[in-house]
């Protein structure tokens, strides 16, 4: 039999979605893109570890504050009714304590390694992560807000490597990540669209309506064009552009998966973006290390 503290720790792990690491992957890939491009090869180990740990901690903190923000919404949505706060297994106060502890730990680690410029940018990252869960009450594009939160790791990573304000290629990569995140989170939002309409919650899936697949496809195309522009500006080798061709195929596959609007297909399309991020990363890596 599990002891009470073990049960509580398991609930906290469930709160921060440690059993569902897809969010960690989706935040990690753009961070790694930026680190390796800014370093023009292998980034410093200490900076890399800080950002990898930061991704895990900030994504976990985001899940905790998200469930706090949605504590009166999640019980009425089929997909989220089982979550720890929604099901009454932990309190809202506990979720805020977990969020605070994770943020404090992330900043403590960052203080050991990062330069003042990247630490200042980390404050913006915190503001974006903490405010995102509340945006669905105020406008129909909380997915864009999430994109800004996820993409902010890019200028932070570039500043940490170069100790200077990010140049134009970094902001192109930032734009690509915002577009990409908006696309895949809109796919995710379609799963809750009917429940969200009943509850008066806003999302891009509701805003796009019957044009959702078309707009998601346009966002995916713009993502590819932005990533292509990054490759041109940094004079990356053909391996990178081959990876973008594979990404285009993955986006086409996602459109196929969401065509019937069934929950399983939508979830598979959302999770498939892990391979999109991995593919771009491998293209960057091969451009640096494989022969022409």
Secondary structure in CASP SS format (residue, H / E / C, confidence):
PFRMAT SS
TARGET T0000
AUTHOR 0000-0000-0000
METHOD secondary structure of the structure
MODEL  1
X C 1.00
X C 1.00
X C 1.00
X H 1.00
X H 1.00
X H 1.00
X H 1.00
X H 1.00
X H 1.00
X H 1.00
X H 1.00
X H 1.00
X H 1.00
X H 1.00
X H 1.00
X C 1.00
X C 1.00
X C 1.00
X C 1.00
X C 1.00
X C 1.00
X H 1.00
X H 1.00
X H 1.00
X H 1.00
X H 1.00
X H 1.00
X H 1.00
X H 1.00
X H 1.00
X H 1.00
X H 1.00
X H 1.00
X H 1.00
X H 1.00
X H 1.00
X H 1.00
X H 1.00
X H 1.00
X C 1.00
X C 1.00
X C 1.00
X C 1.00
X C 1.00
X H 1.00
X H 1.00
X H 1.00
X H 1.00
X H 1.00
X H 1.00
X H 1.00
X H 1.00
X H 1.00
X H 1.00
X H 1.00
X H 1.00
X H 1.00
X H 1.00
X H 1.00
X H 1.00
X H 1.00
X H 1.00
X H 1.00
X H 1.00
X H 1.00
X H 1.00
X H 1.00
X H 1.00
X H 1.00
X C 1.00
X C 1.00
X C 1.00
X C 1.00
X H 1.00
X H 1.00
X H 1.00
X C 1.00
X C 1.00
X C 1.00
X C 1.00
X C 1.00
X C 1.00
X C 1.00
X C 1.00
X C 1.00
X C 1.00
X C 1.00
X C 1.00
X C 1.00
X C 1.00
X C 1.00
X H 1.00
X H 1.00
X H 1.00
X H 1.00
X H 1.00
X H 1.00
X H 1.00
X H 1.00
X H 1.00
X H 1.00
X H 1.00
X H 1.00
X H 1.00
X H 1.00
X H 1.00
X H 1.00
X H 1.00
X H 1.00
X H 1.00
X H 1.00
X H 1.00
X H 1.00
X C 1.00
X C 1.00
X H 1.00
X H 1.00
X H 1.00
X H 1.00
X H 1.00
X H 1.00
X H 1.00
X H 1.00
X H 1.00
X H 1.00
X H 1.00
X H 1.00
X H 1.00
X H 1.00
X H 1.00
X H 1.00
X H 1.00
X C 1.00
X C 1.00
X H 1.00
X H 1.00
X H 1.00
X C 1.00
X C 1.00
X C 1.00
X C 1.00
X H 1.00
X H 1.00
X H 1.00
X H 1.00
X H 1.00
X H 1.00
X H 1.00
X H 1.00
X H 1.00
X H 1.00
X H 1.00
X H 1.00
X H 1.00
X H 1.00
X H 1.00
X H 1.00
X H 1.00
X H 1.00
X H 1.00
X H 1.00
X H 1.00
X C 1.00
X C 1.00
X C 1.00
X C 1.00
X C 1.00
X H 1.00
X H 1.00
X H 1.00
X H 1.00
X H 1.00
X H 1.00
X H 1.00
X H 1.00
X H 1.00
X H 1.00
X H 1.00
X H 1.00
X H 1.00
X H 1.00
X H 1.00
X H 1.00
X H 1.00
X H 1.00
X H 1.00
X H 1.00
X H 1.00
X H 1.00
X H 1.00
X C 1.00
X C 1.00
X H 1.00
X H 1.00
X H 1.00
X H 1.00
X H 1.00
X H 1.00
X H 1.00
X C 1.00
X C 1.00
X C 1.00
X C 1.00
X H 1.00
X H 1.00
X H 1.00
X H 1.00
X H 1.00
X H 1.00
X H 1.00
X H 1.00
X H 1.00
X H 1.00
X H 1.00
X H 1.00
X H 1.00
X H 1.00
X H 1.00
X H 1.00
X H 1.00
X H 1.00
X H 1.00
X H 1.00
X H 1.00
X H 1.00
X H 1.00
X H 1.00
X H 1.00
X H 1.00
X H 1.00
X H 1.00
X H 1.00
X H 1.00
X C 1.00
X C 1.00
X C 1.00
X C 1.00
X H 1.00
X H 1.00
X H 1.00
X H 1.00
X H 1.00
X H 1.00
X H 1.00
X H 1.00
X H 1.00
X H 1.00
X H 1.00
X H 1.00
X H 1.00
X H 1.00
X H 1.00
X H 1.00
X H 1.00
X H 1.00
X H 1.00
X H 1.00
X C 1.00
X C 1.00
X C 1.00
X C 1.00
X C 1.00
X H 1.00
X H 1.00
X H 1.00
X H 1.00
X H 1.00
X H 1.00
X H 1.00
X H 1.00
X H 1.00
X C 1.00
X H 1.00
X H 1.00
X H 1.00
X H 1.00
X H 1.00
X H 1.00
X H 1.00
X H 1.00
X H 1.00
X H 1.00
X H 1.00
X H 1.00
X H 1.00
X H 1.00
X H 1.00
X H 1.00
X H 1.00
X C 1.00
X C 1.00
X C 1.00
END
